[in-house]
Amino acid sequence: MPTNEKEINCNLFDQLSLLEDIEEVATEKAVLEIIAKKRKQIERKLYQQPPLIKE
């Protein structure tokens, strides 16, 4: 379990990287739509205000 905001952000960036890799090989429109939806969800967590954890 991540213990600080930096660790959480690293995990979210890793998720975005995975989505980018999958997007490169995805060909079906439905799959690309799901990837776009997941990207928005991850970015919402990544850039939320106030931050996830107060230090």
FENDA-V259636 format. One record per residue. N is the residue number from 1. RES is the residue in one small letter. OMEGA is omega in radians with two decimals (NA if undefined). Layout:
N_RES_OMEGA / N_RES_OMEGA
This chain:
1_m_3.13 / 2_p_-3.08 / 3_t_3.13 / 4_n_-3.05 / 5_e_3.13 / 6_k_3.12 / 7_e_3.11 / 8_i_3.13 / 9_n_3.11 / 10_c_3.12 / 11_n_3.13 / 12_l_3.08 / 13_f_3.07 / 14_d_3.10 / 15_q_3.10 / 16_l_3.11 / 17_s_3.10 / 18_l_3.11 / 19_l_3.11 / 20_e_3.12 / 21_d_3.12 / 22_i_-3.12 / 23_e_3.13 / 24_e_-3.08 / 25_v_-3.14 / 26_a_-3.13 / 27_t_-3.11 / 28_e_-3.12 / 29_k_-3.13 / 30_a_3.13 / 31_v_3.13 / 32_l_3.10 / 33_e_3.10 / 34_i_3.11 / 35_i_3.13 / 36_a_3.11 / 37_k_3.14 / 38_k_3.11 / 39_r_3.11 / 40_k_3.14 / 41_q_3.14 / 42_i_-3.14 / 43_e_3.10 / 44_r_3.10 / 45_k_-3.05 / 46_l_-3.03 / 47_y_-3.10 / 48_q_3.06 / 49_q_-0.07 / 50_p_-3.13 / 51_p_-3.12 / 52_l_-3.07 / 53_i_3.04 / 54_k_-3.11 / 55_e_NA
